[in-house]
Amino acid sequence: MITDTSSSLHETHDTPQHTTCCIVGSGPAGMMLGLLLARQDIPVTVLEAHHDFERDFRGDTLHPSILELLDSLSLADIVLSLRHTKARTLRLQLSDQVTLSIDFRHLRTRFPYITMLPQSDFLAFLSIEAQQYPTFEIMMGARVEELIEEDGVIRGIRYRHNNETHELRALLTVGADGRFSRIRRLAGFKFIATAPPMDVLWFHIPRQPDDPDMAMGRFANGNGAIMLNRFEHWQIGYVIAKGSYQQLREKGIQALQQSVARLLPQFTDRLHSVREWKSVSLLSVEAGRVRRWYKPGLLLIGDAAHTMSPVGGVGINYAIQDAVVTANVLIRRLKTKVISPRHLAAVQCRREIPTRVIQSFQSFVQKRIITQALDSQRQIKLPFFIKFPIVQKLIAHLIAFGVWPVKLRSA
């Protein structure tokens, strides 16, 4: 809902607050943008509907592109001092005869690996770092209710906090509130969705000391699983055909245990830890984008603008790159307090091509590889060109850095 203040009055419990930039959503895009603006002495307020950062089964991968950005801020070594694991290779077994390996060790970077770091720890780190700057404010448990529009321009938001309504006025409002973006819906942006062929069930099983360290994946019998090292446990992403979750659930939790045991027989003795469905989280895989990321006074970034498939685990990294480009383009405009739609369009212009390329890559993998793997009656055949070493290196580079590198103009 967009409220036109010229035609309606809304009761609030205090006088309007003011800031230069209001960011809705404290995920990777929102927190990184907030930090970058605060470092430039720009007043910024981040609003988060939840009361903490603790949400399980979210993207936990930081790719080399992000570590290089953090390094330009002298923060990479601090992040890497947090408890994490490293994936230097990704190995996906598609059948007894077909295995696809992506090797990051050849990349020309100080960080030739994927860092597996709980997202809650990463967001807490960014929050602590940003709060060192006096122009940064974060408000947890603040739910946006309305956008304020005056003369065709978004001038801020109304939100609920501690059961009271408040008004926050801002030169720029940024929607960084994820794949189910409330800001996107309130602003009336039309979301163009695609139809990925799979859903993913996430759950944990214990990890033994002699288990391998690397991230792994396997497809067989019409299902697939991705195994991510989470220290004392494995985080399992169990891939199922799109829309088959309810049918599987009706068969009972034992049916899930048996299906996973057929796919991952080495973990059979540990599946008893998945005792009930409430320990299983369904990710209904969706991907898509909005045609236009902005309107006067409002900009969408991250999953709010372009929802990613989990293929390649690149969602966090593209969200953070969006934040960096937003800072590069808008910092001077925010300081002079003059922002027009063409400045917001410049952000989309720089980020839309990389986003659409990676989404096309994800769609190709889903259609040409995962769809085959989820059909127990088909023999999996990789496209012939994937077997060439140069192509495998290009895939590793695309996953690690994106289409082209994003650099912070002023660290």
C-alpha positions as CSV (number, residue, x, y, z in Angstrom):
1,M,0.0,0.0,0.0
2,I,1.3,3.5,-0.9
3,T,-0.3,6.2,1.2
4,D,-0.7,9.6,-0.4
5,T,-0.4,12.0,2.6
6,S,-2.2,14.8,0.7
7,S,-5.4,12.9,0.8
8,S,-5.4,10.9,4.0
9,L,-4.3,11.3,7.6
10,H,-2.7,8.5,9.7
11,E,-2.3,8.6,13.5
12,T,1.3,8.2,14.7
13,H,2.6,8.2,18.3
14,D,5.3,10.7,17.8
15,T,6.6,13.3,15.5
16,P,8.1,12.1,12.2
17,Q,11.7,10.8,12.3
18,H,14.1,11.8,9.6
19,T,17.1,10.2,7.9
20,T,18.9,10.4,4.6
21,C,18.5,6.7,3.7
22,C,16.0,4.2,5.0
23,I,16.9,0.6,4.3
24,V,14.2,-2.0,4.9
25,G,15.7,-5.4,5.5
26,S,18.9,-6.4,7.5
27,G,20.0,-9.2,5.1
28,P,23.4,-9.1,3.4
29,A,22.3,-6.4,0.9
30,G,20.8,-4.1,3.5
31,M,23.5,-4.5,6.1
32,M,26.3,-4.0,3.6
33,L,24.7,-0.9,2.1
34,G,24.1,0.5,5.6
35,L,27.7,0.0,6.6
36,L,29.1,1.6,3.4
37,L,26.8,4.7,3.8
38,A,27.7,5.0,7.5
39,R,31.4,5.0,6.6
40,Q,30.8,8.0,4.5
41,D,29.0,9.9,7.3
42,I,25.6,9.5,5.6
43,P,22.7,9.1,8.1
44,V,21.1,5.7,7.5
45,T,18.5,3.7,9.4
46,V,18.0,-0.1,8.8
47,L,14.6,-1.5,9.8
48,E,14.2,-5.3,10.3
49,A,10.9,-7.0,11.0
50,H,12.6,-9.8,13.0
51,H,14.0,-9.4,16.5
52,D,17.4,-11.0,15.7
53,F,19.4,-12.5,12.8
54,E,18.8,-16.1,13.8
55,R,17.0,-17.8,10.8
56,D,18.2,-21.3,9.9
57,F,18.8,-22.7,6.4
58,R,19.7,-19.4,4.7
59,G,22.5,-18.9,2.3
60,D,25.8,-19.1,4.1
61,T,28.3,-18.9,1.3
62,L,30.7,-16.0,0.8
63,H,32.4,-16.2,-2.6
64,P,35.8,-14.7,-3.5
65,S,34.2,-11.6,-4.9
66,I,32.8,-10.7,-1.5
67,L,36.0,-11.5,0.4
68,E,37.9,-9.2,-2.0
69,L,35.3,-6.5,-1.3
70,L,35.7,-7.0,2.4
71,D,39.4,-7.0,2.0
72,S,39.3,-3.5,0.4
73,L,37.5,-2.4,3.7
74,S,40.2,-4.2,5.8
75,L,37.5,-6.5,7.1
76,A,38.2,-9.9,5.4
77,D,40.7,-11.1,8.0
78,I,38.3,-10.3,10.7
79,V,35.5,-12.2,9.0
80,L,37.8,-15.1,8.4
81,S,38.6,-15.2,12.1
82,L,34.9,-16.2,12.7
83,R,34.2,-19.9,12.8
84,H,33.9,-21.1,9.2
85,T,34.8,-23.8,6.7
86,K,36.2,-23.5,3.3
87,A,35.1,-25.3,0.1
88,R,38.0,-25.3,-2.4
89,T,36.2,-27.7,-4.7
90,L,32.6,-28.6,-5.3
91,R,31.9,-32.2,-6.4
92,L,28.5,-33.2,-7.8
93,Q,27.9,-36.9,-8.6
94,L,25.1,-37.1,-11.1
95,S,25.3,-40.9,-11.7
96,D,27.8,-43.7,-11.3
97,Q,29.4,-42.7,-14.5
98,V,28.9,-38.9,-14.5
99,T,30.6,-36.5,-12.0
100,L,31.0,-32.7,-12.3
101,S,33.7,-31.0,-10.3
102,I,34.2,-27.3,-9.9
103,D,37.7,-26.4,-8.7
104,F,38.3,-22.9,-7.2
105,R,42.0,-23.5,-6.4
106,H,43.2,-22.1,-9.7
107,L,41.5,-18.7,-9.3
108,R,43.8,-15.7,-9.2
109,T,42.8,-14.3,-5.9
110,R,43.9,-14.3,-2.3
111,F,40.7,-16.2,-1.5
112,P,40.5,-19.3,-3.9
113,Y,37.6,-20.9,-2.1
114,I,34.0,-20.6,-1.0
115,T,33.7,-19.6,2.6
116,M,30.9,-21.4,4.6
117,L,29.9,-19.0,7.4
118,P,26.6,-18.9,9.2
119,Q,24.7,-16.0,7.8
120,S,23.5,-14.9,11.3
121,D,27.2,-14.6,12.3
122,F,28.1,-12.6,9.2
123,L,25.1,-10.2,9.7
124,A,25.9,-9.8,13.4
125,F,29.4,-8.9,12.4
126,L,28.3,-6.3,9.9
127,S,25.9,-4.8,12.4
128,I,28.6,-4.4,15.1
129,E,30.9,-2.9,12.5
130,A,28.3,-0.4,11.3
131,Q,27.3,0.6,14.8
132,Q,30.7,2.0,15.3
133,Y,29.7,4.9,13.1
134,P,27.4,7.6,14.6
135,T,25.2,8.0,11.5
136,F,24.1,4.4,11.6
137,E,21.0,3.1,13.3
138,I,19.4,-0.3,13.2
139,M,15.9,-1.1,14.6
140,M,15.0,-4.7,15.1
141,G,11.3,-5.8,15.3
142,A,10.2,-2.9,13.1
143,R,7.6,-3.9,10.5
144,V,6.9,-1.6,7.6
145,E,3.2,-0.9,7.1
146,E,3.0,1.7,4.5
147,L,5.1,3.7,2.0
148,I,4.6,7.5,2.1
149,E,4.1,9.1,-1.2
150,E,3.9,12.8,-1.9
151,D,3.7,14.3,-5.4
152,G,4.6,11.0,-7.0
153,V,7.8,10.6,-4.9
154,I,8.3,8.0,-2.0
155,R,9.2,10.1,1.0
156,G,9.7,7.4,3.6
157,I,7.7,4.7,5.4
158,R,5.4,4.1,8.3
159,Y,6.2,1.1,10.5
160,R,5.1,-0.7,13.7
161,H,7.5,-1.0,16.6
162,N,6.5,-2.0,20.1
163,N,2.8,-1.9,19.2
164,E,3.1,1.7,18.1
165,T,3.0,3.3,14.7
166,H,5.9,5.6,13.7
167,E,6.8,7.6,10.7
168,L,10.3,7.7,9.2
169,R,11.0,10.2,6.4
170,A,13.9,9.7,4.1
171,L,15.5,11.1,0.9
172,L,15.8,7.5,-0.3
173,T,14.1,4.3,0.7
174,V,15.8,1.1,-0.2
175,G,13.9,-2.2,-0.3
176,A,16.3,-5.0,0.7
177,D,13.8,-7.2,2.4
178,G,14.4,-10.5,0.4
179,R,12.5,-12.8,-1.9
180,F,9.1,-12.1,-0.3
181,S,9.7,-8.4,-0.3
182,R,7.0,-6.4,1.5
183,I,8.3,-3.2,0.0
184,R,8.1,-4.6,-3.5
185,R,4.5,-5.5,-2.9
186,L,3.5,-2.2,-1.2
187,A,5.1,-0.3,-4.1
188,G,3.2,-2.3,-6.7
189,F,6.2,-3.7,-8.6
190,K,5.3,-6.6,-10.8
191,F,7.4,-9.7,-10.2
192,I,8.2,-11.8,-13.3
193,A,8.7,-15.4,-12.0
194,T,10.2,-18.4,-13.7
195,A,9.4,-22.0,-13.0
196,P,12.4,-24.0,-11.6
197,P,11.9,-27.8,-11.7
198,M,12.7,-28.4,-8.1
199,D,12.1,-27.7,-4.4
200,V,14.6,-28.2,-1.6
201,L,14.1,-29.7,1.9
202,W,16.7,-28.6,4.4
203,F,17.6,-30.5,7.5
204,H,20.6,-31.4,9.7
205,I,22.3,-34.7,10.5
206,P,25.3,-35.3,12.7
207,R,28.8,-35.1,11.3
208,Q,31.5,-37.5,12.3
209,P,35.2,-36.4,12.8
210,D,36.4,-38.7,10.0
211,D,33.8,-37.4,7.4
212,P,35.2,-35.5,4.4
213,D,35.5,-31.7,4.7
214,M,34.4,-30.7,1.2
215,A,30.9,-29.8,0.1
216,M,29.4,-32.6,-1.9
217,G,26.3,-33.4,-4.0
218,R,24.7,-36.6,-5.4
219,F,21.7,-37.3,-7.6
220,A,20.2,-40.8,-8.0
221,N,16.7,-42.5,-8.1
222,G,15.0,-39.2,-9.1
223,N,16.3,-37.2,-6.2
224,G,19.4,-35.3,-5.2
225,A,21.2,-33.9,-2.2
226,I,23.7,-31.3,-1.4
227,M,25.8,-31.8,1.7
228,L,27.4,-28.7,3.4
229,N,29.9,-28.9,6.2
230,R,28.5,-27.2,9.3
231,F,31.1,-28.2,11.8
232,E,29.3,-30.7,14.1
233,H,26.6,-31.5,11.6
234,W,25.9,-31.7,7.9
235,Q,23.3,-29.3,6.4
236,I,21.5,-31.4,3.9
237,G,19.6,-29.9,1.0
238,Y,17.4,-32.7,-0.3
239,V,16.3,-31.9,-3.9
240,I,12.8,-33.1,-4.9
241,A,10.6,-32.5,-7.9
242,K,8.7,-29.3,-7.9
243,G,5.4,-29.6,-6.0
244,S,6.0,-33.1,-4.7
245,Y,6.5,-32.1,-1.0
246,Q,2.9,-32.6,0.1
247,Q,2.8,-36.1,-1.4
248,L,6.1,-37.0,0.3
249,R,4.9,-35.6,3.6
250,E,1.7,-37.6,3.5
251,K,3.8,-40.8,3.4
252,G,5.4,-39.9,6.8
253,I,8.8,-38.9,8.0
254,Q,10.0,-42.5,7.7
255,A,9.5,-42.3,3.9
256,L,11.8,-39.3,3.8
257,Q,14.4,-41.1,5.9
258,Q,14.3,-44.1,3.6
259,S,14.5,-42.0,0.4
260,V,17.5,-40.1,1.8
261,A,19.1,-43.4,2.9
262,R,18.9,-44.8,-0.7
263,L,20.6,-41.7,-2.0
264,L,23.2,-41.3,0.8
265,P,23.7,-44.9,2.2
266,Q,26.8,-43.8,4.2
267,F,24.5,-41.6,6.3
268,T,21.8,-44.2,7.0
269,D,22.7,-44.6,10.7
270,R,22.3,-40.9,11.3
271,L,19.0,-40.2,9.7
272,H,17.2,-41.1,12.9
273,S,18.0,-37.5,14.0
274,V,15.3,-36.3,11.5
275,R,12.4,-37.4,13.7
276,E,9.6,-35.1,12.7
277,W,8.7,-32.7,10.0
278,K,9.2,-29.6,12.1
279,S,12.9,-30.3,11.8
280,V,12.6,-30.1,8.0
281,S,12.4,-26.7,6.2
282,L,10.9,-26.5,2.8
283,L,12.5,-24.0,0.3
284,S,10.0,-23.6,-2.5
285,V,12.5,-22.6,-5.2
286,E,11.5,-19.6,-7.1
287,A,13.5,-17.2,-9.4
288,G,12.5,-14.1,-11.1
289,R,12.9,-10.3,-11.3
290,V,11.1,-7.0,-11.6
291,R,11.4,-5.2,-14.8
292,R,12.1,-1.9,-13.1
293,W,14.0,-1.7,-9.8
294,Y,13.0,1.8,-8.8
295,K,10.5,4.6,-8.7
296,P,11.1,8.2,-7.5
297,G,12.5,8.0,-4.0
298,L,12.6,4.2,-3.9
299,L,15.1,1.5,-5.0
300,L,15.0,-2.3,-4.8
301,I,18.2,-4.4,-4.5
302,G,19.1,-8.0,-3.7
303,D,16.4,-10.6,-3.7
304,A,13.7,-7.9,-3.6
305,A,14.7,-7.0,-7.2
306,H,15.8,-10.4,-8.5
307,T,15.2,-13.7,-6.7
308,M,17.9,-16.3,-7.3
309,S,17.7,-20.1,-7.6
310,P,20.0,-21.8,-5.1
311,V,22.1,-23.2,-8.1
312,G,25.7,-22.0,-7.5
313,G,24.8,-20.4,-4.1
314,V,25.3,-16.9,-5.6
315,G,22.4,-15.1,-4.0
316,I,24.2,-13.5,-1.2
317,N,27.1,-12.4,-3.4
318,Y,24.9,-10.7,-6.0
319,A,22.9,-9.0,-3.2
320,I,26.2,-7.6,-1.7
321,Q,27.4,-6.5,-5.2
322,D,24.1,-4.7,-5.6
323,A,24.8,-2.9,-2.3
324,V,28.3,-1.9,-3.4
325,V,27.1,-0.5,-6.8
326,T,24.3,1.4,-5.0
327,A,26.9,3.0,-2.8
328,N,29.3,3.7,-5.7
329,V,26.5,5.5,-7.6
330,L,24.6,7.2,-4.9
331,I,27.0,8.3,-2.1
332,R,27.7,11.7,-3.7
333,R,24.0,12.2,-4.5
334,L,23.0,11.3,-0.9
335,K,25.6,13.8,0.4
336,T,24.3,16.6,-1.8
337,K,20.7,15.4,-1.1
338,V,19.8,15.4,-4.8
339,I,18.6,12.1,-6.2
340,S,16.6,11.7,-9.3
341,P,15.1,8.6,-11.0
342,R,18.0,8.6,-13.5
343,H,20.5,8.1,-10.6
344,L,18.5,5.1,-9.4
345,A,18.2,3.8,-13.0
346,A,22.0,3.9,-13.1
347,V,22.1,1.3,-10.3
348,Q,19.8,-1.0,-12.3
349,C,21.8,-0.4,-15.5
350,R,25.0,-1.6,-13.9
351,R,23.5,-4.6,-12.2
352,E,20.8,-5.9,-14.5
353,I,23.0,-7.5,-17.1
354,P,25.1,-9.5,-14.6
355,T,21.9,-10.6,-12.8
356,R,20.2,-11.8,-16.0
357,V,23.3,-13.6,-17.1
358,I,23.6,-15.6,-13.9
359,Q,19.9,-16.3,-13.9
360,S,20.2,-17.6,-17.4
361,F,23.1,-19.8,-16.3
362,Q,21.0,-21.1,-13.4
363,S,18.1,-21.8,-15.7
364,F,20.4,-23.7,-18.1
365,V,21.7,-25.9,-15.2
366,Q,18.2,-26.6,-14.0
367,K,16.9,-27.5,-17.5
368,R,19.8,-29.4,-18.9
369,I,21.2,-31.1,-15.8
370,I,18.8,-31.0,-12.7
371,T,15.7,-31.9,-14.7
372,Q,17.4,-35.0,-16.1
373,A,18.7,-35.9,-12.7
374,L,15.2,-35.7,-11.1
375,D,13.9,-38.1,-13.7
376,S,14.7,-41.7,-12.6
377,Q,13.8,-43.0,-16.0
378,R,16.4,-40.9,-17.9
379,Q,20.1,-41.4,-18.3
380,I,22.0,-38.2,-17.4
381,K,24.1,-36.7,-20.2
382,L,26.1,-33.6,-19.6
383,P,26.3,-31.1,-22.5
384,F,29.5,-32.1,-24.3
385,F,31.3,-28.7,-23.9
386,I,31.2,-28.9,-20.1
387,K,33.9,-31.6,-20.3
388,F,36.4,-29.1,-21.6
389,P,38.8,-27.8,-18.8
390,I,38.5,-24.3,-20.1
391,V,34.7,-24.4,-19.7
392,Q,35.0,-25.8,-16.2
393,K,37.4,-22.9,-15.3
394,L,34.9,-20.4,-16.7
395,I,32.1,-21.9,-14.6
396,A,34.3,-21.7,-11.5
397,H,35.1,-18.0,-12.3
398,L,31.4,-17.2,-12.9
399,I,30.4,-18.7,-9.6
400,A,33.3,-17.0,-7.7
401,F,33.1,-13.5,-9.2
402,G,30.0,-13.1,-11.3
403,V,30.0,-11.7,-14.8
404,W,32.4,-8.9,-14.0
405,P,34.1,-7.8,-10.8
406,V,32.5,-5.1,-8.6
407,K,35.0,-2.8,-6.9
408,L,34.3,-0.3,-4.2
409,R,35.2,3.1,-5.5
410,S,36.2,4.5,-2.1
411,A,37.3,2.1,0.6
